[in-house]
């Protein structure tokens, strides 16, 4: 009778494993990260002891996600703390007399609301808009739709496949002028920053369809190469797996992902980056190691002269900044004063249009030291003179972090486009496109 019992156990295991005999089980849907009762704190580092305390905490804890690194006294630092560590974290703040405030008590509620603002998969491209967020396939379908509708102006550009085999697609917009310079727009290198791809697609829409005479003149004054999502694997994963995912999806043992904006071969891994694959700002095993980085590098090196690329724009969020190189050093670039003045004029234009306050300056002096970024490589290696990185809405002390409501897409993108118009027009006045 023992063999009968064993046979029944085996049959039960087969049924549970394969659903029914001879039929493979259907693959389960991908598990999604959740942030129920995760809190967002903003702490103020009042002393060198506080700096050391939070440096040690970042290294020791996988339950506290830092938005930046503890660096100097007087710094305000945003930290996400998972629910089961809230009591311990609060005790640490009280024990060391750390001034703080809680920005959000349940981050999952914000994420749930954000997912409800996503257009359904398969939304027809003629229904693309800036009132909802769109997934990767929908963005690509819209780009293809534009190329079909306006073949004399819009060309679909494919950089090649990503780490996980997804295409990296963008568009080239050219109205046919002679001897024009080009603007290159890179967006979505950090996956969770959804407002960046939404802003890039808004740029495309304005350049193609604006009725404003000044915008039409701008569109025809340059050729434009715009990639809404240069990190397609990561962007897709923010919809299917983890809304707060930042990196690409390369696999390194038990951890995934390289911060592509720390992976470019220019002062790689010098500062503001990690050598640990489990950290959010992992710079990769070597400079330019990642497929996505290599695609961008190869495209720009091959086209820098033929396309006469003189302007590079990188879209990120959040903190409301308009920044220029460098990130790895306080040393000033050769055209620092021009970039400083142009950035300030762009920020003034935003304030005039929407009332929002953006600050401008070099990356090092404005946000935090970092190295291996695309903008530094473009300016330092390719010598593209007009190089800016936007940090879009919200403000530095945003309670929403990267989870910007879809209700702010159009206003955010509109002010960013006004700043872009100022940057290009002012650079032209200063002779950068001759």
N, C-alpha and C positions, 0 to 999 in steps of 0.2 A: 504493500500500500504506500510505502514511502516514495516509490518512484512516481506514483500517481500524484501525490502531493507536490512533488518537485515539478512535475509537468504542468500542473495547474498554476503554480507560482510563475513558471516561465511564460505561460500563455498570458497571464495577467500583466507581466512586465512588457510583453510585446504589444499588447493592446494599449497600455498606457504610453508606451514609447512611440508607436507608429499610428495610433488612432484606430486602425483596424488592420487585421492581418493582410500583409502584402501591399499596403498603401502607406507611403511615407507620411509622416506627420507634417502638417502645414507649418511653415516657418512662423515663429512668433513675431509680433510687431516689436520694434526696437523699444527697449526700456527708456523712459525719459527721466532725467534728473529732476528732482523736486527740491524746493527751497521752503518747505512749510515751516513757518515760525523762525526762519532765518532772519537775523537782525543785521541792519547796517548801522555801524557806528562811525562817527567822526571824532577822532581823538586829537588832542593838541599836545605836542611834545614840548614840554616846558624846559627841559634840561637835557644835558648830555646823557644823564642816567636814563631818562625816558627813551632817548634814541636807542641806547644799547638794549634796553628792555624789549622794545618792539622789534629790533633786529633779531634778538634771540628768539622771540615768539614766532616770527615768520619762519625761521629755520626749523623750529621744533614742532610746529603745529600744522596738520593738514586740515584742520577744522576752521581755520581763519584764513580767508582770502584777502590779500592786501591789494589795494588799488594804488600801486606805487610802493616805494621802499622808504623806511625810516632813514633819514639822512642827517637832518640838522635840527637843533633846538628852534622852537617857534613854528615848526612845520605842522600843518594840519593833515592828517592821514585818514583815509576812508578804509574801513575794514569790514568785511562780511563775515559774520560769525554764525555757524550752524547751531540749530536749536539746542542740541545736547551739550553744547559748550558755553551757552549764554551765561549760566550761573558762574562758571569758572572765570569767564572773561570779565564779568561784572565785578567779581571778587578781586581780580588783578587790578582793575581800574581803581577800586576803593583802597586797596592796600598800598598802592604807589601814588595815590592822590593825583590821578590823571584826569584833567578836565576833558569832558566829552559831551556829546549829545547823540541821541538815537535818531537816525534819519528815517528808518523804516523798521516796523516790528514784525512784519510778515511778508517777506519778499516774494513768496509764491503768489500771493494775491495780485501783485503787480504783473508778474509773468503771465498769469492766467488771463488777465485783462488784455495784455499785449497780444497773446495768441488769438484772441477773439477779433483782433483787428487785421488779421491776415486774410488776404483774398483767397477764395477756394482754389485748389489745384485745378488746372484746366480752364481757368478764366480766359475767355477769348482775348487775344491781344488788342482788339479794338476797344476793349473795356478797361485797358490799363489806365491807372490814375495815381494821384498822390494823396489819396485819402485813406489808403490801406497799404500794408506791407505786402510784398510779393515774394514768393519762393523762386528759387533759381530757375527752374524750367519755365516759369511764367516770364521772368525777365528775358531769358534767351528767346522765347517765342516772340516777345515784343520787338527785340532787336531784329530778328529775322523778318518780321512784319514790316518794319521801317525800311529795311533794305529792299523788300519787294515793292513797297509803295513808292519809294523815292530812289530808284536805282542810279539816277544821274548824280545824286548827292551823297547817298549813304552806301558804304561798303562794309559788309560784315568781315571782321578780323578775328582769326582764331590763333591764339598763341600756342596751342597744342594742348596735350592732356595734363591734368593735375596728378598728384600722387595716387589718387584712387581712380584715375581714368576719366574724370569729368573734363569737358572742354572748358578752356578759359577764353571766353568770347567778349568782344567789344565791337565798337563801330569806328569807322573813319568817316568824318563829315567834311566834304570839300565841295564848295560851290563853284570852283573852276578858275579862281584867280591865278595869276602868274607870279612865280617866285615868292610865294608866301612862306612865312614861318609857321610852325605848328605848336599847338598846345597839347600836352599829354596829360590826361587825368587818370590817376590810379585810385581805385576805391575798393573798400571791402577787404583789405588785407588782414584786418582783425574781424573775425567772423561775427562776433556779437554786436557789432556796431551797425545795426540795421539802417540807421538813418543815413549812413554813408552811401550805400548802393541806391537808396531812394533819392538822395540828392544828385548823384551822378546821372540817373535816368531823367531827373528834372532838367539838368543841364542840357541833355540831348534834346528833350522836348522844346525847350526855349530856343535853342540854336536853330532848330528846324522850323518851328511853327509860330514863334512870337510875331505879333503884329506891330510891336514897338520898333520904330525906325532905327533907334540907336542900337537895339539888340540885333536887328538885321544887319546893320553895318558891322557890328562886332563879329557876327557869325561869318561874314564874308571877308573879314580882315585877316583871318587865320584859317589853317586847316586844323581839325580837331580829331584826336584819337582818344577815345574814352572807354575804359574798362570798368564796368560797375562792380564786378566781383572777381578780384584776382586770387581769391582763396575760396574756390567753389566748394571744396570738400568741407571746410569748416563752416561756411555759410549754410550749406544744406544740413549739417549736423545740428545747428542751432534750432532748426525746426523739428528735427527728428529725434534728437538726443538730449542736448543740454543748451538751453537758451543763453547761458553765460560763457559758452566756449569761445576761446580767443584765437587759438593757434591753427595750424593746418592739421592733418590727420596722419602724419607719419608715425610709424610704430617703433618704439624703443623699449623693448622688454616689457615691463609692466605699465609703462606710461606712453602716452601718445602726444605728438604735436611739437612743432617748432614755431616760435614766434617769427613769422616771416619778416617782420619789421625789425628784427635783430640779426638777420641772416645774410645781409648784403655784404659783399667783400670790400668794405671800406672801414678801416679801424674796427674790424669785427671783434666782438666780445671784449672791448676795451673797458666799458663801464655801462652800468644800467642794464645788464643782461646776466643771465644765469647759465651755468654749465650743467645744470641738473634737468634732465628731460621731464621731470615731474613738475617743474615750476612753470608759471604762466608766461615767463619771458625767456624761456630756453632758447639760446641762440643757435642751436644745432650742433652737430658733431664737427663741422668745419665751415669756413666761410663759403657762402653760396652753395651749401650742400643740398638745398631743397629744389625739387622739380619746379615749383612755382617761381622761386627766385630766379632760377636758370632761364625760365621762359621769358621773364621780364627783362633780364639782363641781355639775353641774346637779341630780343626784339629791338631794344633801345640802341644797343651797340651797332646793329645792322642798319638802323633807320635814322640815327642821329643826324647824319649829313644829308641823306637823300630827302628826308622829311623836313630838314632844317628845324629841329625841335629846339626851341629857345625858352619854353615855359613848361614847368612840371608842377602839377598840383596833386597832392595826396589828401584824400578825405578820410577823416576819423571822427570819433566822438569819445568823450564829452569834455567840456571845460570852457568852451567859447574862447578859443585862441586862434590867431593867425600867425604861424611860426615859420621861421626860415633856418637854414643851417648855421652852425653845426649843433649836433647833440652830444658829441663825445668830448668837446673841449670848449672852454670859454674864449678861445682864440677867435677873433672876428674874421669872417670871410672878406674877400677883397672889395665886394660891393655892399658891405654891411649897411652903410648909410642909406643907399638907395632902397635896399630891401626893408629897412626899418621904416623909412618914410612911406614907401608904397603900402606896407602892411598897416601902418597907422591910418592912412587914407582909406584903405579898405574897411578897417574897423569903424571909422567915422561914418562911412556910407551905410554900414549895417545899423548903427545907432540912429542915423537919420531916418532910415526906412522903418525899422521895427522897434527901436528903443532898446534893443538888446546891447549889452556891453561885452565887447570882445577886446582882448588885449593882444598886442603884437610884440614880438621880439624873437631872438634866437631861441631854438629849442632848449639849449643848455640853461639860459637865463630865465626862461619863461615857465617851463613845466618841470623838467627834471633831466639829469644827465642820462643819455642813452647812446648806444652805438650800434652800427650795423643796419641803420635805417635806410630805406630806399631814397629818401630825399637827400641825405648826405652823400650817398654813392653817386646819385645823379649830378649833384653840384660839384662834388670833389673830384670824381673820376671822369665823368662825361663833360664837365664844365658847362652845364646848362645854367645860365646866369639867373633866371627868374624861377626860383624854387620855393614853393610854399606848402606847408601842411596846415590844413584846417583841423581844429578840434571843434566840432559843431555843438549844438545844444545838448544837454543843459549846462547850467553854470557849474563852477568847480565844487560847490557844496550841494549839488543836486541830490534830492532824496530818491530819485529814480535811477541813478547811475546810467547804464546804457539802454534802459527800457523806456525810450522816449515814446510818448503816446502818438498814435497815428494822426491825431488831431493837430499835431505840430509839424507834420512832414512838410506841408506846402509852405508854411511861413519860414521854417528853417532853411529849406532849399532855396526859397526866393531870396532871402537875405544873403545866403552863400553865393548865389549867382550874381547879385548886385556887387558883392565884394570881388568876385572873379572879373566882372566887367571893369571895375576900377583898377584892378591889378594889371590887366592886359592893356587898357588904355594908357595908364600912367607909365608902364614900361615902354610902350611905344613912343610916348613923348620924350622919354629919356634916351632914345636911340637904340634900344636893345633889339629891335627887329629889322635894323637896316642890313 
